[in-house]
C-alpha cells in the first residue's frame, strides 16, 4: 500500500513529492502500518488462545499459522472463522482498493506522457511492484482465507513459502 502511494505521488505529483512525503508523513504512515499489524496479530493470538482442544492432525506448514490452527480445533470455531474472514476482508480489500486506485491514477498519468522512453520507464517501475503485490495477495489469501472443504496441505505449504520467503526476496529488486 505504501509503495503504491509512493509511486502514485512520484508519477502523478512529482513537483509536490518532497513536500507530501516529508519525514513526518512517512513516520505517520509507518506508525499506522505498525499499529494495524499489531492489532491484527493480537486478534489472531486471542482467537488461537481460546482453542481448548485440537484434532489429532499434523500441521503441514513450516510455521503455526493461526488460521491453520483454527482448522484443527475440535471446538466450535464458527465465530472465530467469521472474525478471521472479516479481518481478511478488511486487511485485504482496503489495501487492494488503495493499490488499484493508485495504479488507475498512475496509468492515466503515464498515458499522457509524450515520450515513449518515459512511458517505458514508468511502466517498468510500476509493473514489477504490481506483479509482486499480486503474488503476495493471491498466496496470502490462499492460506488465510482458504476453505476447509478444498484443503490441500501441499498447496498451503507452497503458498506459505511464496508469501513468507519469495515475496520478501523480491522486494530489493523492486526498490532498486
BAFI-3210 file (N, C-alpha, C; in Angstrom, 3 decimals, decimal comma, padded with zeros to 6 digits):
// residues 176
n [1|2|3|4|5|6|7|8|9|10|11|12|13|14|15|16|17|18|19|20|21|22|23|24|25|26|27|28|29|30|31|32|33|34|35|36|37|38|39|40|41|42|43|44|45|46|47|48|49|50|51|52|53|54|55|56|57|58|59|60|61|62|63|64|65|66|67|68|69|70|71|72|73|74|75|76|77|78|79|80|81|82|83|84|85|86|87|88|89|90|91|92|93|94|95|96|97|98|99|100|101|102|103|104|105|106|107|108|109|110|111|112|113|114|115|116|117|118|119|120|121|122|123|124|125|126|127|128|129|130|131|132|133|134|135|136|137|138|139|140|141|142|143|144|145|146|147|148|149|150|151|152|153|154|155|156|157|158|159|160|161|162|163|164|165|166|167|168|169|170|171|172|173|174|175|176]
n.u [000,824|001,858|004,021|002,728|001,350|003,534|004,664|002,513|002,496|005,050|004,824|002,379|002,294|004,884|006,192|005,324|006,155|008,311|007,357|004,933|005,703|007,119|009,451|007,913|005,356|005,986|006,772|004,312|002,781|004,219|003,798|000,985|000,768|002,238|000,642|-001,808|-000,941|-000,128|-002,593|-003,951|-002,323|-002,675|-005,424|-005,517|-003,897|-005,445|-007,724|-006,535|-005,600|-007,965|-008,703|-009,462|-009,082|-007,449|-007,658|-006,311|-004,036|-001,481|000,322|000,837|002,294|005,265|005,291|003,298|000,467|-002,150|-004,669|-004,533|-004,384|-006,942|-008,425|-007,836|-009,089|-011,148|-013,317|-016,205|-015,701|-017,004|-017,609|-015,008|-014,088|-015,708|-014,705|-012,082|-012,485|-013,614|-011,475|-009,629|-010,934|-010,988|-008,227|-007,410|-009,101|-009,057|-006,276|-006,027|-007,945|-006,864|-004,420|-005,317|-006,675|-004,516|-002,904|-004,650|-004,724|-002,000|-001,569|-003,253|-001,888|000,570|-000,106|-000,463|002,070|004,327|006,707|008,031|010,064|009,866|007,356|007,909|009,831|008,343|006,261|007,770|008,876|006,594|005,316|006,789|006,458|003,671|003,314|004,586|003,034|000,564|001,278|001,890|-000,625|-002,392|-001,275|-001,183|-003,898|-004,820|-003,782|-004,792|-007,552|-008,423|-010,580|-011,972|-013,106|-011,794|-009,238|-005,818|-002,898|-000,351|-000,602|-001,039|001,449|003,127|001,985|002,363|005,152|005,660|004,616|005,957|008,683|009,566|008,328|009,319|012,019|012,013|011,566|013,956|014,751|012,668|012,669|015,062]
n.v [-001,182|001,300|001,599|001,715|004,103|005,821|005,544|006,527|009,247|010,000|009,744|010,958|013,401|014,832|017,262|017,986|015,981|015,847|017,577|016,411|013,771|014,032|013,630|013,519|012,748|010,257|008,919|008,906|007,271|004,898|004,401|004,032|001,746|-000,057|-000,118|-001,148|-003,670|-004,717|-004,795|-006,693|-008,989|-009,369|-009,934|-012,349|-013,909|-013,919|-015,334|-017,811|-018,554|-019,113|-021,618|-024,812|-027,603|-029,842|-031,531|-034,724|-034,212|-033,599|-030,615|-029,150|-027,002|-024,907|-023,233|-022,277|-021,139|-018,974|-019,186|-021,742|-023,240|-022,826|-024,397|-026,892|-027,205|-028,776|-027,705|-025,518|-023,276|-021,306|-018,542|-017,586|-018,089|-016,324|-013,886|-014,186|-014,189|-011,656|-010,020|-010,773|-009,785|-007,037|-006,391|-007,127|-006,088|-003,288|-002,473|-003,447|-001,954|000,612|000,282|-000,373|002,017|003,826|002,792|003,089|005,885|006,281|004,917|006,385|008,822|008,084|007,439|009,943|010,887|012,180|011,099|007,988|006,631|007,619|006,611|003,866|003,600|004,358|002,429|000,054|000,364|000,405|-001,942|-004,186|-003,888|-004,139|-006,757|-008,287|-007,538|-008,629|-011,356|-011,739|-011,114|-012,997|-015,489|-015,177|-014,805|-017,284|-018,959|-017,784|-017,381|-019,695|-022,393|-024,891|-027,087|-027,391|-028,055|-028,404|-029,718|-029,600|-027,473|-025,412|-025,283|-024,542|-022,058|-020,686|-020,632|-019,056|-016,486|-015,873|-016,190|-015,962|-013,572|-011,464|-011,702|-010,687|-007,981|-006,235|-006,115|-004,797|-002,292|-001,243]
n.w [000,000|000,887|-000,827|-003,287|-002,940|-002,726|-005,307|-006,760|-005,936|-006,848|-009,624|-010,413|-009,047|-009,190|-008,594|-006,094|-004,478|-002,518|-000,576|000,239|000,989|003,447|006,214|008,555|007,627|006,495|008,820|010,163|008,428|008,738|011,475|011,564|009,958|011,545|013,896|012,937|012,088|014,535|015,897|014,297|014,694|017,443|017,598|016,159|017,839|020,176|019,285|018,781|021,304|022,599|021,772|022,848|022,531|020,247|017,074|016,208|014,259|011,883|011,413|008,358|007,517|007,604|009,703|012,516|011,687|012,654|011,319|010,265|012,595|013,637|011,924|012,882|015,271|017,726|018,948|018,542|016,023|014,673|015,179|015,428|012,849|011,428|012,379|011,439|008,629|008,333|009,203|007,250|004,978|005,593|005,928|003,464|001,379|001,802|001,397|-001,262|-002,671|-002,351|-003,697|-006,287|-006,939|-006,838|-008,924|-011,069|-011,307|-011,783|-014,239|-015,915|-015,817|-016,897|-019,499|-020,555|-020,906|-023,228|-024,416|-025,582|-024,256|-021,636|-020,918|-020,997|-018,944|-016,670|-016,701|-016,438|-013,906|-012,260|-012,982|-012,014|-009,264|-009,019|-009,921|-007,886|-005,687|-006,421|-006,472|-003,744|-002,506|-003,619|-002,828|-000,020|000,594|-000,194|001,790|004,222|003,826|002,730|001,986|004,150|002,990|000,549|001,285|000,930|001,891|000,621|-001,228|000,606|001,887|-000,234|-000,923|001,495|001,603|-000,637|000,056|002,388|001,976|-000,792|-001,821|-000,004|-000,746|-003,299|-002,962|-002,678|-005,360|-006,573|-005,350|-006,181]
ca.u [000,000|002,693|004,829|001,819|001,125|004,784|004,744|001,462|002,959|006,220|004,453|001,256|002,554|006,334|006,653|004,915|006,550|009,117|006,535|003,949|006,383|008,058|009,762|006,783|004,310|006,494|006,677|002,899|002,388|004,857|003,118|-000,334|001,001|002,644|-000,491|-002,755|-000,336|-000,186|-003,984|-004,231|-001,631|-003,297|-006,704|-005,213|-003,403|-006,583|-008,531|-005,791|-005,538|-009,275|-008,893|-009,241|-008,571|-007,120|-007,750|-005,025|-003,615|-000,175|000,295|001,693|003,052|006,529|005,058|001,934|-000,354|-003,410|-005,798|-004,401|-004,719|-008,403|-008,948|-007,561|-009,784|-012,309|-014,434|-016,914|-014,913|-017,783|-017,408|-013,615|-013,979|-016,321|-013,712|-010,954|-012,865|-013,780|-010,123|-009,058|-011,556|-010,548|-006,802|-007,195|-009,826|-008,611|-005,048|-006,235|-008,643|-005,898|-003,456|-005,996|-006,902|-003,213|-002,463|-005,540|-004,221|-000,655|-001,693|-003,806|-000,818|001,601|-000,602|-000,354|003,483|004,511|007,833|007,919|011,038|009,302|006,290|008,531|010,471|007,298|005,583|008,663|008,990|005,343|004,940|007,407|005,802|002,320|003,423|004,898|001,859|-000,418|001,792|001,715|-002,038|-003,015|-000,792|-001,600|-005,331|-004,987|-003,508|-005,638|-008,982|-008,690|-011,711|-011,688|-013,558|-010,790|-007,960|-004,727|-001,677|000,754|-000,834|-000,840|002,888|003,675|001,515|003,046|006,533|005,679|004,404|006,865|010,089|009,814|007,940|010,313|013,287|011,855|011,474|015,127|014,809|011,655|013,035|016,296]
ca.v [000,000|002,497|001,732|002,175|005,528|006,487|005,584|007,438|010,624|010,261|009,841|011,874|014,709|014,854|018,537|018,079|014,741|016,080|018,241|015,458|012,646|014,562|012,635|013,417|011,966|008,881|008,372|008,661|006,077|003,752|004,170|003,472|000,379|-000,845|-000,296|-002,071|-005,007|-005,138|-005,147|-007,948|-010,101|-009,593|-010,606|-013,738|-014,585|-014,097|-016,428|-019,055|-018,896|-019,608|-023,004|-025,668|-028,926|-029,977|-032,830|-035,413|-033,982|-032,963|-029,337|-029,334|-025,792|-024,815|-022,393|-022,444|-020,003|-019,021|-019,669|-023,195|-023,795|-022,813|-025,543|-028,116|-027,157|-029,649|-026,896|-024,748|-022,104|-020,503|-017,110|-017,282|-018,045|-015,061|-012,844|-014,401|-013,727|-010,208|-009,442|-010,991|-008,843|-005,682|-006,237|-007,413|-005,184|-001,904|-002,235|-003,698|-000,806|001,707|-000,020|-000,233|003,441|004,426|002,388|003,721|007,245|006,181|004,546|007,526|009,821|007,564|007,519|011,328|011,211|012,179|010,302|006,549|006,228|007,936|005,646|002,568|003,653|004,386|001,129|-000,989|000,579|000,045|-003,313|-005,155|-003,749|-004,676|-008,218|-008,847|-007,326|-009,649|-012,639|-011,774|-011,122|-014,259|-016,583|-014,956|-015,078|-018,730|-019,546|-017,256|-017,477|-020,964|-023,139|-026,186|-028,111|-027,573|-028,001|-029,175|-029,395|-029,252|-026,115|-024,486|-025,133|-023,763|-020,675|-020,100|-020,393|-017,947|-015,159|-015,591|-016,243|-015,481|-012,162|-010,564|-011,738|-009,869|-006,566|-005,431|-005,907|-003,804|-000,972|-000,740]
ca.w [000,000|000,999|-002,042|-004,344|-002,671|-003,068|-006,777|-007,200|-005,751|-007,689|-011,038|-010,642|-008,445|-008,939|-008,034|-004,691|-003,809|-001,320|000,437|000,757|001,638|004,437|007,254|009,484|006,971|006,413|010,173|010,434|007,669|009,378|012,738|011,277|009,492|012,707|014,804|012,307|012,146|015,935|016,172|013,603|015,360|018,751|017,390|015,801|019,042|021,071|018,755|018,938|022,723|023,031|021,347|024,016|022,157|018,833|016,435|016,110|012,882|011,749|010,706|007,190|007,219|008,314|010,862|013,041|011,310|013,409|010,518|010,157|013,900|013,776|011,182|013,635|016,555|017,924|019,421|017,526|015,644|013,736|015,430|015,095|011,384|010,991|012,669|010,525|007,290|008,405|009,214|005,915|004,046|005,923|005,641|002,053|000,477|001,964|000,623|-002,693|-003,257|-002,426|-004,759|-007,582|-007,189|-007,144|-010,256|-012,047|-011,500|-012,375|-015,652|-016,655|-015,930|-017,805|-020,879|-021,008|-021,142|-024,684|-024,909|-025,435|-023,240|-020,324|-020,652|-020,720|-017,631|-015,649|-016,685|-015,916|-012,463|-011,598|-013,323|-011,110|-007,961|-009,117|-010,031|-006,567|-004,834|-006,815|-005,994|-002,296|-002,119|-004,012|-001,989|001,367|000,714|-000,299|003,099|005,283|003,556|002,061|002,510|004,770|002,055|-000,500|002,000|000,357|002,645|-000,278|-001,725|001,721|002,112|-001,355|-000,787|002,655|001,199|-001,591|000,641|003,503|001,568|-002,155|-001,959|000,599|-001,503|-004,499|-002,621|-003,049|-006,807|-006,921|-004,827|-006,805]
c.u [000,874|003,533|003,967|001,524|002,359|004,937|003,706|001,914|004,119|005,841|003,385|001,491|004,049|006,835|006,339|005,384|007,290|008,327|005,568|004,626|007,479|008,377|008,617|005,669|004,729|006,434|005,250|002,415|002,976|004,147|001,744|-000,198|001,366|001,463|-001,546|-002,225|-000,378|-001,601|-004,339|-003,575|-002,244|-004,643|-006,501|-004,733|-004,545|-007,461|-007,830|-005,738|-006,871|-009,544|-008,537|-008,693|-008,393|-007,389|-006,361|-004,566|-002,266|-000,318|001,306|002,505|004,353|006,457|003,601|001,133|-001,679|-004,598|-005,738|-004,745|-006,228|-009,030|-008,775|-008,322|-010,959|-013,538|-015,065|-016,142|-015,671|-017,542|-015,968|-013,408|-014,608|-015,335|-012,539|-011,287|-013,086|-012,417|-009,449|-009,628|-011,069|-009,095|-006,462|-007,829|-009,374|-007,307|-005,240|-006,943|-007,719|-004,889|-004,103|-006,266|-005,596|-002,770|-003,387|-005,047|-002,847|-000,749|-002,270|-002,768|000,251|001,147|-000,549|001,098|003,749|005,632|007,636|008,876|010,540|008,187|006,869|009,137|009,422|006,579|006,478|008,843|007,745|004,949|005,523|006,763|004,423|002,345|003,692|003,727|000,795|000,005|001,567|000,247|-002,717|-002,566|-001,208|-003,089|-005,628|-004,787|-004,526|-007,119|-009,363|-009,787|-011,256|-012,066|-012,518|-009,388|-006,951|-003,436|-000,519|000,598|-000,642|000,643|003,508|003,258|002,203|004,488|006,624|005,545|005,294|008,324|010,317|009,492|008,910|011,663|013,203|011,837|012,730|015,231|013,794|012,105|014,300|016,106]
c.v [001,255|002,701|002,186|003,662|006,342|006,613|006,541|008,887|010,952|010,458|010,904|013,281|014,867|016,149|018,672|016,889|014,992|016,762|017,236|014,330|013,153|013,474|012,452|012,552|010,510|008,192|008,040|007,410|004,812|003,408|003,536|002,023|-000,533|-001,129|-001,243|-003,503|-005,564|-005,562|-006,490|-009,128|-010,397|-010,290|-012,064|-014,518|-014,857|-015,251|-017,770|-019,488|-019,420|-021,043|-023,917|-027,040|-029,003|-031,400|-033,438|-035,368|-033,300|-031,671|-029,417|-028,099|-025,777|-023,811|-022,557|-021,178|-020,074|-019,531|-021,177|-023,864|-023,809|-023,994|-026,850|-028,195|-028,125|-028,848|-026,121|-023,458|-021,195|-019,009|-016,698|-017,209|-016,772|-013,913|-012,951|-013,882|-012,217|-009,519|-009,604|-010,031|-007,428|-005,462|-006,590|-006,386|-003,735|-001,652|-002,439|-002,508|000,402|001,512|000,146|001,220|004,131|004,072|002,890|005,132|007,233|005,887|005,697|008,639|009,371|007,688|008,938|011,745|011,127|011,248|008,815|006,023|006,488|006,978|004,292|002,531|003,604|003,045|000,037|-000,860|000,077|-001,412|-004,345|-005,092|-004,389|-006,201|-008,861|-008,667|-008,376|-011,029|-012,781|-011,920|-012,433|-015,398|-016,409|-015,230|-016,562|-019,388|-019,083|-017,476|-018,767|-021,739|-024,458|-027,302|-028,385|-027,521|-028,938|-028,802|-028,969|-027,832|-025,080|-024,230|-024,281|-022,298|-019,979|-019,749|-019,197|-016,602|-014,868|-015,551|-015,560|-013,993|-011,212|-010,578|-010,889|-008,366|-005,755|-005,163|-004,859|-002,405|-000,417|-000,458]
c.w [000,000|-000,251|-003,219|-004,184|-003,046|-004,591|-007,348|-007,081|-006,685|-009,150|-011,274|-010,106|-008,147|-008,302|-006,549|-003,859|-002,498|-000,208|001,079|001,531|002,577|005,462|008,256|008,902|006,830|007,771|010,549|009,709|008,281|010,681|012,527|010,821|010,652|013,626|014,228|012,323|013,561|016,315|015,540|014,314|016,725|018,612|017,014|017,018|020,016|020,593|018,972|020,396|023,262|022,610|022,511|023,666|020,647|018,353|016,384|014,647|012,892|010,951|009,568|006,833|007,997|009,455|011,273|012,790|012,063|012,596|010,337|011,480|014,141|013,046|011,948|014,952|016,575|018,351|018,265|017,247|014,680|013,934|015,130|013,588|010,830|011,207|011,706|009,124|007,263|008,390|007,852|004,890|004,312|005,531|004,193|001,143|000,596|001,213|-000,879|-003,340|-003,354|-003,541|-006,133|-007,924|-007,568|-008,558|-011,358|-012,360|-012,172|-013,865|-016,464|-016,798|-016,916|-019,255|-021,432|-021,256|-022,639|-025,167|-024,616|-024,367|-021,829|-019,936|-020,275|-019,319|-016,514|-015,558|-016,119|-014,412|-011,742|-011,848|-012,383|-009,725|-007,987|-009,213|-008,676|-005,607|-005,156|-006,326|-004,492|-001,918|-002,472|-003,094|-000,527|001,544|000,566|001,059|004,134|005,057|002,854|002,752|003,128|003,806|000,982|000,088|001,339|001,082|001,757|-000,806|-000,631|001,974|001,010|-001,239|000,380|002,314|000,258|-000,891|001,830|003,099|000,213|-002,293|-001,261|-000,125|-002,762|-004,202|-002,941|-004,550|-007,253|-006,539|-005,482|-008,275]
res [x|x|x|x|x|x|x|x|x|x|x|x|x|x|x|x|x|x|x|x|x|x|x|x|x|x|x|x|x|x|x|x|x|x|x|x|x|x|x|x|x|x|x|x|x|x|x|x|x|x|x|x|x|x|x|x|x|x|x|x|x|x|x|x|x|x|x|x|x|x|x|x|x|x|x|x|x|x|x|x|x|x|x|x|x|x|x|x|x|x|x|x|x|x|x|x|x|x|x|x|x|x|x|x|x|x|x|x|x|x|x|x|x|x|x|x|x|x|x|x|x|x|x|x|x|x|x|x|x|x|x|x|x|x|x|x|x|x|x|x|x|x|x|x|x|x|x|x|x|x|x|x|x|x|x|x|x|x|x|x|x|x|x|x|x|x|x|x|x|x|x|x|x|x|x|x]
***
